[in-house]
Amino acid sequence: MFTTAMTRRELLWQSGGGLGGIALASLLGNHQATAATDGSGGLAGLPHHAPRAKRVIQLFMAGAASHVDLFDYKPELIKRHGQEANFGEKVEAFQNGLGPWLKPIWQFKPHGQSGKMLADIVAPLGSVADEIAFVHNMVGKTGVHSQSTYLQATGFQNPGYPGMGCWVSYGLGSMNQNLPTFVVLPDHRGFASNGPKNWDSAFLPTQHQGTILRPGSANPIEDLFPAKQGDFISAKSGRASMDMLKALNQKHLQRSDGDTRLEARIQSYELAARMQLAAPEAMDISHEPKHILKMYGLDSDPGSFSKEINAPEEIHHFSTKCLVARRLLERGVRFVQIFHRGWDQHGSLPRDLASQCKDVDRACYGLVQDLKQRGLLDDTLVIWGGEFGRTVYSQGGLSKENYGRDHHPRCFSAWMAGGGVKGGHVHGATDEFGYNIVKDPVHVHDLHATMQHLLGVDHERQTFKFQGRYYRLTDVAGTVVKGVVA
């Protein structure tokens, strides 16, 4: 006889498990019944093949970085600088029309044994150029920030779809029961386009949505600990309250079968209790050795953004996030997403793009190098990129330093490192101006398919049925970019 305290999952598996349990789960509408029984929460049968990567960190440059000023070297633009831009076709500008050709802002030099040409402003990345695959034939669908960001983050241009980290969490589950599977470190200055919708679980079970952490802030994890006015709450009474709440929720869950939101809430309460010990330790970088802090550009007290260092405050924010991300990854967090805003340079391009690069390039180098020296890069996939590229013609004219570049979804650059990626490699090519892709464009769906492939997941087989249709991260498209796979 079954007790009334038995959960749906216990009922399911004690009623026969195996195919019988799966069949019963289908009748009950329990999407999670096919989850693996090893405690990870992932789906049974995944990974589909031997994975090259166990974890992912995505560095998202919100606003769209200029590919021709940083990574995609185009000498022809230097020759044509200041001349009237003529493409032999009508060009629809996002803002205020076509200016003259604009050469790269900085000089390019070769780096590493691969000889990868990089702009001087991102020279620190040259030290790990042989670990990186640069993808120069990325292509978008629109030049609108919100839609393009949705596409990068969820695989769809409209709201209402799960973030890429949600799909990873849903399919592969957790590697540490004391920390979230999917963590988001947003820009401290505010959210990028679409905000939390970029990492929302949408129709996937709610526990797979991204958990926001804010390293370096006064309150890095909201509501994890009682407020100051709750000083009467002891550890014992707090645990007793959690146990009572869990019992009441589980009792209610038995009467609400098929509603994964309540089960996700129960799990979130339990995770929050475990995080009270694990999360502060993971985000505490005060005991990191000095040579590691220096590697990331954190040369002073890591607990505060000191004004005494020879670097702007913004560098400390992003570098701290990257260092915390490494600590989260080595403790079993499976997917970390870091957002950095401000790459939308319609004007003041030389000044603002330089500032943006100085914010992140040292930290990006430090992250890749640190992962490598710890043996984590072999099974950690690093992805860097924005939502589209920038125009090769100028915006605002060249008479003053306030010129910029407009939106350009036809082609842009991204880079990947570690986790089964071919290091010291350049994939794809744009034309001599960096205006069009020469061949074999890589769509966002292809990038997502490649990420899932490296994690051991067949992107066409990991689906979720919602409103009568089977959805996946890659929608109805996507091909693994085999050229970047080692």
Solvent accessible surface area in square Angstrom, and as a share of the most:
residue,aa,sasa,rsa
1,M,236,1.05
2,F,106,0.44
3,T,92,0.53
4,T,117,0.68
5,A,76,0.59
6,M,31,0.14
7,T,30,0.18
8,R,14,0.05
9,R,85,0.31
10,E,79,0.36
11,L,61,0.30
12,L,1,0.01
13,W,75,0.26
14,Q,118,0.53
15,S,56,0.36
16,G,63,0.61
17,G,8,0.07
18,G,46,0.44
19,L,152,0.76
20,G,49,0.47
21,G,1,0.01
22,I,72,0.37
23,A,56,0.44
24,L,53,0.26
25,A,3,0.03
26,S,89,0.58
27,L,150,0.75
28,L,60,0.30
29,G,36,0.35
30,N,12,0.06
31,H,81,0.36
32,Q,6,0.03
33,A,1,0.01
34,T,54,0.31
35,A,13,0.10
36,A,28,0.22
37,T,115,0.67
38,D,111,0.58
39,G,52,0.50
40,S,25,0.16
41,G,35,0.34
42,G,3,0.02
43,L,20,0.10
44,A,64,0.50
45,G,62,0.59
46,L,34,0.17
47,P,61,0.38
48,H,42,0.19
49,H,67,0.30
50,A,85,0.66
51,P,58,0.37
52,R,104,0.38
53,A,1,0.01
54,K,99,0.42
55,R,21,0.08
56,V,0,0.00
57,I,0,0.00
58,Q,8,0.03
59,L,0,0.00
60,F,6,0.03
61,M,0,0.00
62,A,9,0.07
63,G,10,0.09
64,A,0,0.00
65,A,11,0.09
66,S,1,0.01
67,H,4,0.02
68,V,0,0.00
69,D,0,0.00
70,L,1,0.01
71,F,4,0.02
72,D,9,0.05
73,Y,71,0.27
74,K,19,0.08
75,P,63,0.40
76,E,33,0.15
77,L,0,0.00
78,I,85,0.43
79,K,148,0.63
80,R,81,0.30
81,H,70,0.31
82,G,42,0.40
83,Q,97,0.43
84,E,151,0.68
85,A,11,0.09
86,N,115,0.59
87,F,36,0.15
88,G,74,0.71
89,E,85,0.38
90,K,191,0.81
91,V,27,0.16
92,E,163,0.73
93,A,25,0.20
94,F,96,0.40
95,Q,96,0.43
96,N,103,0.53
97,G,33,0.32
98,L,84,0.42
99,G,16,0.15
100,P,34,0.21
101,W,3,0.01
102,L,2,0.01
103,K,83,0.35
104,P,7,0.04
105,I,40,0.21
106,W,54,0.19
107,Q,132,0.58
108,F,19,0.08
109,K,95,0.40
110,P,88,0.56
111,H,36,0.16
112,G,48,0.46
113,Q,183,0.82
114,S,51,0.33
115,G,30,0.29
116,K,17,0.07
117,M,57,0.25
118,L,0,0.00
119,A,0,0.00
120,D,52,0.27
121,I,22,0.11
122,V,7,0.04
123,A,38,0.29
124,P,48,0.30
125,L,6,0.03
126,G,5,0.05
127,S,85,0.55
128,V,4,0.02
129,A,1,0.01
130,D,52,0.27
131,E,43,0.19
132,I,0,0.00
133,A,0,0.00
134,F,2,0.01
135,V,2,0.01
136,H,10,0.05
137,N,0,0.00
138,M,1,0.00
139,V,22,0.13
140,G,13,0.13
141,K,108,0.46
142,T,21,0.12
143,G,14,0.14
144,V,61,0.35
145,H,35,0.16
146,S,43,0.28
147,Q,66,0.29
148,S,3,0.02
149,T,2,0.01
150,Y,17,0.06
151,L,5,0.03
152,Q,8,0.03
153,A,3,0.02
154,T,2,0.01
155,G,2,0.02
156,F,20,0.08
157,Q,54,0.24
158,N,87,0.44
159,P,74,0.46
160,G,52,0.50
161,Y,49,0.19
162,P,0,0.00
163,G,0,0.00
164,M,2,0.01
165,G,0,0.00
166,C,0,0.00
167,W,1,0.00
168,V,5,0.03
169,S,4,0.03
170,Y,10,0.04
171,G,1,0.01
172,L,20,0.10
173,G,3,0.03
174,S,18,0.12
175,M,68,0.30
176,N,36,0.18
177,Q,91,0.40
178,N,65,0.33
179,L,6,0.03
180,P,6,0.04
181,T,22,0.13
182,F,3,0.01
183,V,0,0.00
184,V,0,0.00
185,L,0,0.00
186,P,3,0.02
187,D,4,0.02
188,H,77,0.34
189,R,98,0.36
190,G,27,0.25
191,F,74,0.31
192,A,14,0.11
193,S,42,0.27
194,N,34,0.18
195,G,8,0.07
196,P,64,0.40
197,K,113,0.48
198,N,0,0.00
199,W,10,0.04
200,D,57,0.29
201,S,4,0.03
202,A,37,0.28
203,F,25,0.11
204,L,5,0.02
205,P,2,0.01
206,T,50,0.29
207,Q,55,0.25
208,H,12,0.06
209,Q,79,0.35
210,G,8,0.07
211,T,38,0.22
212,I,49,0.25
213,L,1,0.00
214,R,68,0.25
215,P,11,0.07
216,G,50,0.48
217,S,52,0.33
218,A,115,0.89
219,N,83,0.42
220,P,42,0.27
221,I,18,0.09
222,E,116,0.52
223,D,136,0.70
224,L,11,0.06
225,F,112,0.47
226,P,74,0.46
227,A,61,0.47
228,K,191,0.81
229,Q,145,0.64
230,G,9,0.09
231,D,126,0.65
232,F,161,0.67
233,I,74,0.38
234,S,60,0.39
235,A,96,0.75
236,K,171,0.72
237,S,51,0.33
238,G,20,0.20
239,R,98,0.36
240,A,60,0.47
241,S,70,0.45
242,M,42,0.19
243,D,72,0.37
244,M,119,0.53
245,L,65,0.32
246,K,72,0.30
247,A,57,0.44
248,L,104,0.52
249,N,20,0.10
250,Q,47,0.21
251,K,125,0.53
252,H,84,0.38
253,L,8,0.04
254,Q,70,0.31
255,R,169,0.62
256,S,27,0.18
257,D,58,0.30
258,G,34,0.33
259,D,42,0.22
260,T,26,0.15
261,R,171,0.62
262,L,17,0.09
263,E,25,0.11
264,A,3,0.02
265,R,138,0.50
266,I,13,0.06
267,Q,62,0.27
268,S,54,0.35
269,Y,80,0.30
270,E,32,0.14
271,L,38,0.19
272,A,36,0.28
273,A,25,0.20
274,R,87,0.32
275,M,8,0.04
276,Q,68,0.30
277,L,155,0.77
278,A,22,0.17
279,A,1,0.00
280,P,52,0.33
281,E,86,0.39
282,A,0,0.00
283,M,24,0.11
284,D,56,0.29
285,I,9,0.04
286,S,62,0.40
287,H,161,0.72
288,E,15,0.07
289,P,61,0.38
290,K,176,0.75
291,H,115,0.51
292,I,1,0.01
293,L,13,0.07
294,K,123,0.52
295,M,28,0.13
296,Y,0,0.00
297,G,3,0.03
298,L,1,0.00
299,D,86,0.45
300,S,32,0.21
301,D,84,0.43
302,P,20,0.13
303,G,62,0.60
304,S,53,0.34
305,F,42,0.17
306,S,27,0.18
307,K,162,0.69
308,E,159,0.71
309,I,26,0.13
310,N,163,0.83
311,A,33,0.25
312,P,74,0.47
313,E,68,0.31
314,E,50,0.23
315,I,18,0.09
316,H,1,0.01
317,H,20,0.09
318,F,4,0.02
319,S,0,0.00
320,T,6,0.03
321,K,7,0.03
322,C,0,0.00
323,L,0,0.00
324,V,0,0.00
325,A,0,0.00
326,R,4,0.01
327,R,21,0.08
328,L,1,0.00
329,L,1,0.00
330,E,62,0.28
331,R,65,0.24
332,G,11,0.10
333,V,0,0.00
334,R,24,0.09
335,F,1,0.00
336,V,0,0.00
337,Q,1,0.01
338,I,0,0.00
339,F,5,0.02
340,H,8,0.03
341,R,87,0.32
342,G,41,0.39
343,W,1,0.00
344,D,54,0.28
345,Q,7,0.03
346,H,34,0.15
347,G,27,0.26
348,S,25,0.16
349,L,1,0.00
350,P,24,0.15
351,R,166,0.60
352,D,43,0.22
353,L,0,0.00
354,A,18,0.14
355,S,58,0.38
356,Q,12,0.05
357,C,1,0.00
358,K,108,0.46
359,D,4,0.02
360,V,5,0.03
361,D,14,0.07
362,R,79,0.29
363,A,0,0.00
364,C,3,0.02
365,Y,48,0.18
366,G,0,0.00
367,L,0,0.00
368,V,0,0.00
369,Q,50,0.22
370,D,0,0.00
371,L,0,0.00
372,K,99,0.42
373,Q,89,0.40
374,R,91,0.33
375,G,48,0.46
376,L,27,0.14
377,L,8,0.04
378,D,114,0.59
379,D,31,0.16
380,T,0,0.00
381,L,0,0.00
382,V,0,0.00
383,I,5,0.03
384,W,10,0.03
385,G,10,0.10
386,G,5,0.05
387,E,5,0.02
388,F,2,0.01
389,G,0,0.00
390,R,2,0.01
391,T,1,0.01
392,V,0,0.00
393,Y,4,0.01
394,S,0,0.00
395,Q,7,0.03
396,G,57,0.54
397,G,25,0.24
398,L,51,0.25
399,S,108,0.70
400,K,139,0.59
401,E,121,0.54
402,N,85,0.44
403,Y,24,0.09
404,G,0,0.00
405,R,0,0.00
406,D,0,0.00
407,H,10,0.05
408,H,8,0.04
409,P,33,0.21
410,R,94,0.34
411,C,0,0.00
412,F,3,0.01
413,S,8,0.05
414,A,4,0.03
415,W,1,0.00
416,M,2,0.01
417,A,0,0.00
418,G,11,0.11
419,G,0,0.00
420,G,9,0.08
421,V,14,0.08
422,K,77,0.32
423,G,35,0.34
424,G,29,0.28
425,H,44,0.20
426,V,71,0.41
427,H,33,0.15
428,G,27,0.26
429,A,48,0.37
430,T,7,0.04
431,D,37,0.19
432,E,95,0.42
433,F,34,0.14
434,G,0,0.00
435,Y,8,0.03
436,N,53,0.27
437,I,32,0.16
438,V,91,0.52
439,K,135,0.57
440,D,96,0.50
441,P,65,0.41
442,V,6,0.03
443,H,69,0.31
444,V,3,0.02
445,H,7,0.03
446,D,18,0.09
447,L,9,0.04
448,H,0,0.00
449,A,0,0.00
450,T,1,0.00
451,M,0,0.00
452,Q,4,0.02
453,H,59,0.26
454,L,0,0.00
455,L,3,0.01
456,G,0,0.00
457,V,4,0.02
458,D,47,0.24
459,H,13,0.06
460,E,101,0.45
461,R,151,0.55
462,Q,5,0.02
463,T,45,0.26
464,F,10,0.04
465,K,99,0.42
466,F,73,0.30
467,Q,156,0.69
468,G,66,0.63
469,R,91,0.33
470,Y,135,0.51
471,Y,25,0.10
472,R,39,0.14
473,L,1,0.01
474,T,0,0.00
475,D,33,0.17
476,V,119,0.68
477,A,43,0.34
478,G,16,0.16
479,T,92,0.54
480,V,29,0.17
481,V,17,0.10
482,K,161,0.68
483,G,26,0.25
484,V,0,0.00
485,V,27,0.16
486,A,71,0.55
